[in-house]
Amino acid sequence: MTLTIAVIDCNRNGLAAIRSLGAYGAEIIAIDHHKRRAGQYSRYVKERHLITKPNQNEAGFVQDLIDVSKKHKSDEPIYLLPVNDEYVRTLAANWDTLSAYYTPLFETDVAQLDTITNKVNFSAFAKKIGIPQPERYTLEEVENSAVTYPIIFKPDERRSLENIRSKVFKVKLCHNDAEGKEFAGYLRTEGIEVIIQQFIPGGDDELYTGGVVALEGKLLGCFTGKKVRQYPPMAGQASWATSLESKKLVEYSKRIVSELGFSGLSQIEFKHWDGELYVIEMNPRAWSWHGLAKPSGVDLPAILIDSVINEPPAEVVINSKNGIYWHFFLEDFFHNVFYNKNISFMECFRSIRRASSHAFYDSSDLLPWIVHICIDYPIRVAKVILGRK
């Protein structure tokens, strides 16, 4: 039997999954709307296909995936793994059509995804099952000065197709009553739905992750780690992250996936403060630095596919190694050295040497890293020259 897995979105999220599943023995179909994604050039990729972006033409996106399946010319199932929010939601909404062509490695229940990706719904769900979370406020409470600052505003569902099209803001931190009321007025005018929460103190290095793989609510593996630096700082993605041991992260993650009945890969993000972990959000797909999970002893994509085609592990797989690092040099340098001067160049350079896993570099699979250097580095330099971050 030939094990074939189609990975949709071949940037660093997808690249880590491609490398993991390729090493497992799978033949990889790399699918993306962009022909220069680094993951498409991994040595594990057997086929490459370009597709329509779902936010541009959803029907065309679905038809493109059907055409990929038909071109494959094999009676064996094609397992489908999207690693991007936009793709996950669109695939789930069209799964009645696509189920004739693919076998899912992700959550296809639209109602569950609505609970997870809508921040208001997820906050209510977390409260119901007893997971600590930041205190929530209403827009009226902000307008009536009935909140404790600082507070943070987030779109209730930034990754929905409608919000992606309209380029809704990511987060807004307000430190006082004047800032809060001004932004509340903007939201009223624009008609943007948000969740408003207490801002939990602490820096980027207090953002913890429970990286989970589950089937029908059964937790199969849980990677525990945290960000150390982000890009941009305070409101972005990891540029330097580490693995760590945390029984509480495993406990809370297990409760969340069990109560949801969740299937697939996910990142559950928490903020640590005063000895407690407060759940921030859940992303129902692989996240940007999940490549750190494998060298930590929790190969999430491999655990998932092995559990689908063989048997689930007898016990939850957790970190066997801690205190190891993942690094994304390009963004760490520009955001934390060049723009914000949070660290020195030498510290950034030492991070390269200390990392066991990188966003693109892998000595056994060099071409994606070369593509990344040849494409992303000139783009970044051009933005600096043009004065654009």
C-alpha positions as a Python dict, from the first residue, in 0.01 Angstrom:
ca = {
    (1, 'M'): (0, 0, 0),
    (2, 'T'): (126, 346, -92),
    (3, 'L'): (52, 606, 173),
    (4, 'T'): (-32, 935, 1),
    (5, 'I'): (-88, 1258, 191),
    (6, 'A'): (-187, 1591, 39),
    (7, 'V'): (-58, 1887, 243),
    (8, 'I'): (-232, 2216, 170),
    (9, 'D'): (-24, 2531, 232),
    (10, 'C'): (346, 2468, 194),
    (11, 'N'): (498, 2753, 389),
    (12, 'R'): (683, 2673, 713),
    (13, 'N'): (372, 2516, 878),
    (14, 'G'): (331, 2282, 586),
    (15, 'L'): (703, 2226, 540),
    (16, 'A'): (740, 2084, 892),
    (17, 'A'): (443, 1851, 828),
    (18, 'I'): (584, 1747, 490),
    (19, 'R'): (919, 1658, 644),
    (20, 'S'): (759, 1465, 930),
    (21, 'L'): (523, 1265, 708),
    (22, 'G'): (785, 1215, 438),
    (23, 'A'): (1023, 1066, 694),
    (24, 'Y'): (734, 846, 808),
    (25, 'G'): (726, 698, 456),
    (26, 'A'): (441, 887, 293),
    (27, 'E'): (439, 1019, -62),
    (28, 'I'): (353, 1387, -40),
    (29, 'I'): (131, 1590, -271),
    (30, 'A'): (215, 1956, -212),
    (31, 'I'): (-79, 2188, -276),
    (32, 'D'): (-66, 2566, -258),
    (33, 'H'): (-200, 2878, -427),
    (34, 'H'): (156, 3014, -451),
    (35, 'K'): (414, 2844, -674),
    (36, 'R'): (713, 2966, -474),
    (37, 'R'): (630, 2820, -133),
    (38, 'A'): (944, 2658, 6),
    (39, 'G'): (771, 2336, 116),
    (40, 'Q'): (689, 2249, -243),
    (41, 'Y'): (1060, 2188, -302),
    (42, 'S'): (1114, 1938, -24),
    (43, 'R'): (1276, 1611, -130),
    (44, 'Y'): (972, 1430, 9),
    (45, 'V'): (730, 1590, -239),
    (46, 'K'): (615, 1367, -524),
    (47, 'E'): (358, 1598, -686),
    (48, 'R'): (306, 1975, -683),
    (49, 'H'): (-24, 2144, -764),
    (50, 'L'): (-136, 2507, -774),
    (51, 'I'): (-493, 2583, -669),
    (52, 'T'): (-725, 2881, -645),
    (53, 'K'): (-734, 3073, -316),
    (54, 'P'): (-1067, 3005, -143),
    (55, 'N'): (-1120, 3371, -51),
    (56, 'Q'): (-1099, 3456, -422),
    (57, 'N'): (-1312, 3174, -565),
    (58, 'E'): (-1440, 2910, -324),
    (59, 'A'): (-1607, 2698, -592),
    (60, 'G'): (-1288, 2708, -799),
    (61, 'F'): (-1085, 2603, -495),
    (62, 'V'): (-1306, 2297, -438),
    (63, 'Q'): (-1296, 2202, -805),
    (64, 'D'): (-918, 2235, -813),
    (65, 'L'): (-891, 1986, -527),
    (66, 'I'): (-1120, 1744, -707),
    (67, 'D'): (-902, 1777, -1018),
    (68, 'V'): (-588, 1703, -813),
    (69, 'S'): (-748, 1384, -686),
    (70, 'K'): (-844, 1275, -1037),
    (71, 'K'): (-495, 1344, -1172),
    (72, 'H'): (-336, 1129, -904),
    (73, 'K'): (-440, 805, -1082),
    (74, 'S'): (-443, 572, -784),
    (75, 'D'): (-712, 369, -612),
    (76, 'E'): (-545, 422, -274),
    (77, 'P'): (-697, 690, -46),
    (78, 'I'): (-547, 1037, -39),
    (79, 'Y'): (-524, 1173, 313),
    (80, 'L'): (-576, 1548, 334),
    (81, 'L'): (-395, 1774, 582),
    (82, 'P'): (-451, 2152, 565),
    (83, 'V'): (-230, 2365, 791),
    (84, 'N'): (-395, 2704, 741),
    (85, 'D'): (-713, 2841, 906),
    (86, 'E'): (-866, 2960, 581),
    (87, 'Y'): (-826, 2619, 422),
    (88, 'V'): (-955, 2426, 726),
    (89, 'R'): (-1278, 2625, 744),
    (90, 'T'): (-1342, 2612, 370),
    (91, 'L'): (-1271, 2240, 346),
    (92, 'A'): (-1502, 2163, 637),
    (93, 'A'): (-1781, 2368, 481),
    (94, 'N'): (-1742, 2173, 155),
    (95, 'W'): (-1667, 1831, 300),
    (96, 'D'): (-1987, 1670, 172),
    (97, 'T'): (-1846, 1720, -179),
    (98, 'L'): (-1479, 1651, -107),
    (99, 'S'): (-1534, 1337, 104),
    (100, 'A'): (-1573, 1135, -216),
    (101, 'Y'): (-1211, 1218, -305),
    (102, 'Y'): (-1014, 1251, 20),
    (103, 'T'): (-979, 1111, 371),
    (104, 'P'): (-950, 1386, 636),
    (105, 'L'): (-667, 1437, 883),
    (106, 'F'): (-839, 1743, 1031),
    (107, 'E'): (-1162, 1842, 1202),
    (108, 'T'): (-1448, 1848, 951),
    (109, 'D'): (-1734, 1930, 1189),
    (110, 'V'): (-1833, 2288, 1110),
    (111, 'A'): (-2013, 2334, 1442),
    (112, 'Q'): (-1701, 2235, 1635),
    (113, 'L'): (-1488, 2469, 1424),
    (114, 'D'): (-1736, 2749, 1496),
    (115, 'T'): (-1682, 2689, 1866),
    (116, 'I'): (-1304, 2685, 1827),
    (117, 'T'): (-1237, 2969, 1583),
    (118, 'N'): (-1497, 3217, 1706),
    (119, 'K'): (-1331, 3374, 2009),
    (120, 'V'): (-1658, 3459, 2182),
    (121, 'N'): (-1783, 3102, 2141),
    (122, 'F'): (-1452, 2953, 2253),
    (123, 'S'): (-1440, 3176, 2560),
    (124, 'A'): (-1790, 3060, 2660),
    (125, 'F'): (-1690, 2698, 2600),
    (126, 'A'): (-1372, 2730, 2810),
    (127, 'K'): (-1570, 2887, 3095),
    (128, 'K'): (-1825, 2605, 3080),
    (129, 'I'): (-1562, 2333, 3120),
    (130, 'G'): (-1368, 2515, 3389),
    (131, 'I'): (-1053, 2627, 3206),
    (132, 'P'): (-912, 2957, 3343),
    (133, 'Q'): (-932, 3248, 3100),
    (134, 'P'): (-900, 3627, 3100),
    (135, 'E'): (-1201, 3819, 3226),
    (136, 'R'): (-1438, 3921, 2946),
    (137, 'Y'): (-1602, 4261, 2897),
    (138, 'T'): (-1876, 4394, 2671),
    (139, 'L'): (-1852, 4697, 2444),
    (140, 'E'): (-2109, 4869, 2665),
    (141, 'E'): (-1888, 4817, 2970),
    (142, 'V'): (-1597, 4982, 2788),
    (143, 'E'): (-1819, 5276, 2687),
    (144, 'N'): (-1944, 5309, 3046),
    (145, 'S'): (-1594, 5294, 3201),
    (146, 'A'): (-1678, 4966, 3378),
    (147, 'V'): (-1357, 4780, 3292),
    (148, 'T'): (-1012, 4742, 3445),
    (149, 'Y'): (-726, 4841, 3215),
    (150, 'P'): (-529, 4733, 3023),
    (151, 'I'): (-772, 4548, 2795),
    (152, 'I'): (-732, 4382, 2460),
    (153, 'F'): (-971, 4379, 2163),
    (154, 'K'): (-971, 4090, 1915),
    (155, 'P'): (-1200, 4024, 1616),
    (156, 'D'): (-1440, 3748, 1714),
    (157, 'E'): (-1339, 3556, 1404),
    (158, 'R'): (-1057, 3725, 1217),
    (159, 'R'): (-987, 3420, 1002),
    (160, 'S'): (-1333, 3391, 851),
    (161, 'L'): (-1336, 3453, 476),
    (162, 'E'): (-1532, 3776, 523),
    (163, 'N'): (-1282, 3917, 770),
    (164, 'I'): (-983, 3806, 566),
    (165, 'R'): (-1127, 3987, 265),
    (166, 'S'): (-1185, 4305, 465),
    (167, 'K'): (-842, 4288, 637),
    (168, 'V'): (-983, 4318, 988),
    (169, 'F'): (-726, 4413, 1255),
    (170, 'K'): (-548, 4141, 1453),
    (171, 'V'): (-536, 4276, 1809),
    (172, 'K'): (-569, 4615, 1977),
    (173, 'L'): (-430, 4684, 2324),
    (174, 'C'): (-577, 4980, 2514),
    (175, 'H'): (-413, 5109, 2832),
    (176, 'N'): (-669, 5360, 2958),
    (177, 'D'): (-1028, 5480, 2940),
    (178, 'A'): (-965, 5733, 2663),
    (179, 'E'): (-803, 5475, 2435),
    (180, 'G'): (-1072, 5218, 2509),
    (181, 'K'): (-1363, 5451, 2435),
    (182, 'E'): (-1201, 5581, 2115),
    (183, 'F'): (-1152, 5230, 1982),
    (184, 'A'): (-1502, 5127, 2091),
    (185, 'G'): (-1638, 5413, 1881),
    (186, 'Y'): (-1441, 5292, 1580),
    (187, 'L'): (-1581, 4941, 1622),
    (188, 'R'): (-1936, 5077, 1642),
    (189, 'T'): (-1886, 5278, 1324),
    (190, 'E'): (-1734, 4990, 1129),
    (191, 'G'): (-1971, 4724, 1264),
    (192, 'I'): (-1687, 4491, 1364),
    (193, 'E'): (-1772, 4218, 1615),
    (194, 'V'): (-1504, 4165, 1880),
    (195, 'I'): (-1415, 3992, 2201),
    (196, 'I'): (-1283, 4221, 2475),
    (197, 'Q'): (-1070, 4071, 2750),
    (198, 'Q'): (-851, 4160, 3043),
    (199, 'F'): (-489, 4179, 2929),
    (200, 'I'): (-294, 3919, 3126),
    (201, 'P'): (40, 4067, 3243),
    (202, 'G'): (365, 3928, 3115),
    (203, 'G'): (578, 3933, 2802),
    (204, 'D'): (605, 3709, 2499),
    (205, 'D'): (794, 3450, 2701),
    (206, 'E'): (479, 3383, 2907),
    (207, 'L'): (286, 3247, 2607),
    (208, 'Y'): (260, 2870, 2644),
    (209, 'T'): (142, 2615, 2388),
    (210, 'G'): (-23, 2277, 2418),
    (211, 'G'): (28, 2125, 2073),
    (212, 'V'): (-219, 1841, 2045),
    (213, 'V'): (-312, 1555, 1816),
    (214, 'A'): (-644, 1384, 1883),
    (215, 'L'): (-905, 1155, 1730),
    (216, 'E'): (-1271, 1195, 1824),
    (217, 'G'): (-1179, 1363, 2150),
    (218, 'K'): (-909, 1118, 2255),
    (219, 'L'): (-577, 1291, 2315),
    (220, 'L'): (-299, 1096, 2141),
    (221, 'G'): (-4, 1330, 2178),
    (222, 'C'): (66, 1662, 2351),
    (223, 'F'): (373, 1877, 2293),
    (224, 'T'): (430, 2143, 2558),
    (225, 'G'): (639, 2451, 2492),
    (226, 'K'): (641, 2829, 2496),
    (227, 'K'): (738, 3128, 2289),
    (228, 'V'): (1044, 3323, 2396),
    (229, 'R'): (1039, 3594, 2128),
    (230, 'Q'): (774, 3694, 1874),
    (231, 'Y'): (747, 3893, 1556),
    (232, 'P'): (622, 4154, 1589),
    (233, 'P'): (676, 4163, 1966),
    (234, 'M'): (361, 4138, 2183),
    (235, 'A'): (126, 4047, 1899),
    (236, 'G'): (269, 3799, 1655),
    (237, 'Q'): (415, 3459, 1584),
    (238, 'A'): (714, 3286, 1738),
    (239, 'S'): (1062, 3366, 1617),
    (240, 'W'): (1237, 3181, 1905),
    (241, 'A'): (1059, 2909, 2104),
    (242, 'T'): (1145, 2628, 2343),
    (243, 'S'): (1005, 2299, 2470),
    (244, 'L'): (928, 2252, 2839),
    (245, 'E'): (756, 2013, 3075),
    (246, 'S'): (409, 2113, 3195),
    (247, 'K'): (159, 1867, 3340),
    (248, 'K'): (-100, 2144, 3365),
    (249, 'L'): (-71, 2218, 2991),
    (250, 'V'): (-135, 1851, 2917),
    (251, 'E'): (-425, 1837, 3164),
    (252, 'Y'): (-601, 2147, 3024),
    (253, 'S'): (-537, 2044, 2662),
    (254, 'K'): (-677, 1696, 2727),
    (255, 'R'): (-993, 1842, 2882),
    (256, 'I'): (-1048, 2079, 2590),
    (257, 'V'): (-1013, 1820, 2310),
    (258, 'S'): (-1219, 1567, 2506),
    (259, 'E'): (-1510, 1804, 2563),
    (260, 'L'): (-1501, 1912, 2198),
    (261, 'G'): (-1465, 1562, 2055),
    (262, 'F'): (-1188, 1713, 1844),
    (263, 'S'): (-999, 1532, 1566),
    (264, 'G'): (-675, 1650, 1406),
    (265, 'L'): (-383, 1874, 1495),
    (266, 'S'): (-420, 2189, 1699),
    (267, 'Q'): (-238, 2456, 1893),
    (268, 'I'): (-398, 2563, 2221),
    (269, 'E'): (-234, 2881, 2345),
    (270, 'F'): (-226, 2993, 2707),
    (271, 'K'): (-72, 3280, 2897),
    (272, 'H'): (108, 3207, 3221),
    (273, 'W'): (60, 3445, 3512),
    (274, 'D'): (97, 3408, 3887),
    (275, 'G'): (125, 3029, 3871),
    (276, 'E'): (-183, 2976, 3652),
    (277, 'L'): (-238, 2916, 3280),
    (278, 'Y'): (-512, 3121, 3113),
    (279, 'V'): (-639, 2991, 2781),
    (280, 'I'): (-614, 3248, 2501),
    (281, 'E'): (-719, 3066, 2184),
    (282, 'M'): (-725, 2738, 1996),
    (283, 'N'): (-603, 2707, 1637),
    (284, 'P'): (-740, 2387, 1478),
    (285, 'R'): (-435, 2309, 1262),
    (286, 'A'): (-57, 2285, 1279),
    (287, 'W'): (104, 2613, 1386),
    (288, 'S'): (415, 2793, 1266),
    (289, 'W'): (668, 2633, 1506),
    (290, 'H'): (523, 2282, 1541),
    (291, 'G'): (849, 2156, 1389),
    (292, 'L'): (991, 2177, 1743),
    (293, 'A'): (758, 1900, 1860),
    (294, 'K'): (940, 1623, 1671),
    (295, 'P'): (1288, 1675, 1820),
    (296, 'S'): (1110, 1705, 2157),
    (297, 'G'): (974, 1353, 2113),
    (298, 'V'): (618, 1429, 1997),
    (299, 'D'): (600, 1388, 1618),
    (300, 'L'): (245, 1519, 1587),
    (301, 'P'): (173, 1455, 1214),
    (302, 'A'): (325, 1105, 1234),
    (303, 'I'): (124, 1020, 1547),
    (304, 'L'): (-193, 1133, 1371),
    (305, 'I'): (-148, 933, 1051),
    (306, 'D'): (-23, 626, 1238),
    (307, 'S'): (-332, 635, 1460),
    (308, 'V'): (-560, 665, 1156),
    (309, 'I'): (-410, 380, 953),
    (310, 'N'): (-285, 158, 1238),
    (311, 'E'): (-353, 185, 1612),
    (312, 'P'): (-352, 486, 1845),
    (313, 'P'): (-73, 491, 2105),
    (314, 'A'): (-160, 315, 2432),
    (315, 'E'): (-72, 630, 2629),
    (316, 'V'): (-58, 998, 2546),
    (317, 'V'): (279, 1080, 2389),
    (318, 'I'): (442, 1375, 2566),
    (319, 'N'): (782, 1546, 2548),
    (320, 'S'): (1079, 1320, 2605),
    (321, 'K'): (1317, 1616, 2570),
    (322, 'N'): (1285, 1968, 2704),
    (323, 'G'): (1487, 2287, 2691),
    (324, 'I'): (1552, 2264, 2318),
    (325, 'Y'): (1483, 2545, 2073),
    (326, 'W'): (1323, 2641, 1740),
    (327, 'H'): (1436, 2948, 1547),
    (328, 'F'): (1313, 3164, 1259),
    (329, 'F'): (1620, 3374, 1188),
    (330, 'L'): (1480, 3607, 920),
    (331, 'E'): (1194, 3745, 1129),
    (332, 'D'): (1385, 3728, 1457),
    (333, 'F'): (1661, 3942, 1310),
    (334, 'F'): (1441, 4204, 1147),
    (335, 'H'): (1185, 4239, 1427),
    (336, 'N'): (1393, 4182, 1740),
    (337, 'V'): (1736, 4306, 1628),
    (338, 'F'): (1684, 4556, 1345),
    (339, 'Y'): (1345, 4720, 1418),
    (340, 'N'): (1287, 4689, 1794),
    (341, 'K'): (1640, 4625, 1923),
    (342, 'N'): (1518, 4377, 2185),
    (343, 'I'): (1829, 4163, 2146),
    (344, 'S'): (2178, 4205, 2003),
    (345, 'F'): (2291, 4060, 1673),
    (346, 'M'): (2522, 3824, 1860),
    (347, 'E'): (2233, 3690, 2068),
    (348, 'C'): (2033, 3631, 1750),
    (349, 'F'): (2334, 3458, 1593),
    (350, 'R'): (2378, 3240, 1902),
    (351, 'S'): (2012, 3144, 1870),
    (352, 'I'): (2085, 2995, 1527),
    (353, 'R'): (2353, 2773, 1676),
    (354, 'R'): (2146, 2670, 1979),
    (355, 'A'): (1834, 2573, 1783),
    (356, 'S'): (1759, 2206, 1723),
    (357, 'S'): (1487, 2297, 1473),
    (358, 'H'): (1450, 2585, 1229),
    (359, 'A'): (1167, 2740, 1032),
    (360, 'F'): (1323, 2632, 700),
    (361, 'Y'): (1674, 2494, 748),
    (362, 'D'): (1725, 2116, 766),
    (363, 'S'): (2059, 1963, 668),
    (364, 'S'): (1884, 1658, 521),
    (365, 'D'): (1643, 1866, 309),
    (366, 'L'): (1823, 2181, 194),
    (367, 'L'): (1630, 2294, -114),
    (368, 'P'): (1336, 2452, 76),
    (369, 'W'): (1585, 2657, 278),
    (370, 'I'): (1762, 2770, -40),
    (371, 'V'): (1427, 2871, -194),
    (372, 'H'): (1341, 3061, 124),
    (373, 'I'): (1673, 3251, 112),
    (374, 'C'): (1643, 3332, -258),
    (375, 'I'): (1283, 3459, -235),
    (376, 'D'): (1204, 3581, 117),
    (377, 'Y'): (1534, 3753, 196),
    (378, 'P'): (1531, 3985, -110),
    (379, 'I'): (1166, 4070, -39),
    (380, 'R'): (1251, 4160, 320),
    (381, 'V'): (1546, 4377, 214),
    (382, 'A'): (1326, 4553, -42),
    (383, 'K'): (1070, 4632, 228),
    (384, 'V'): (1343, 4782, 445),
    (385, 'I'): (1461, 5000, 156),
    (386, 'L'): (1102, 5111, 90),
    (387, 'G'): (1042, 5175, 460),
    (388, 'R'): (777, 4906, 499),
    (389, 'K'): (779, 4662, 793),
}
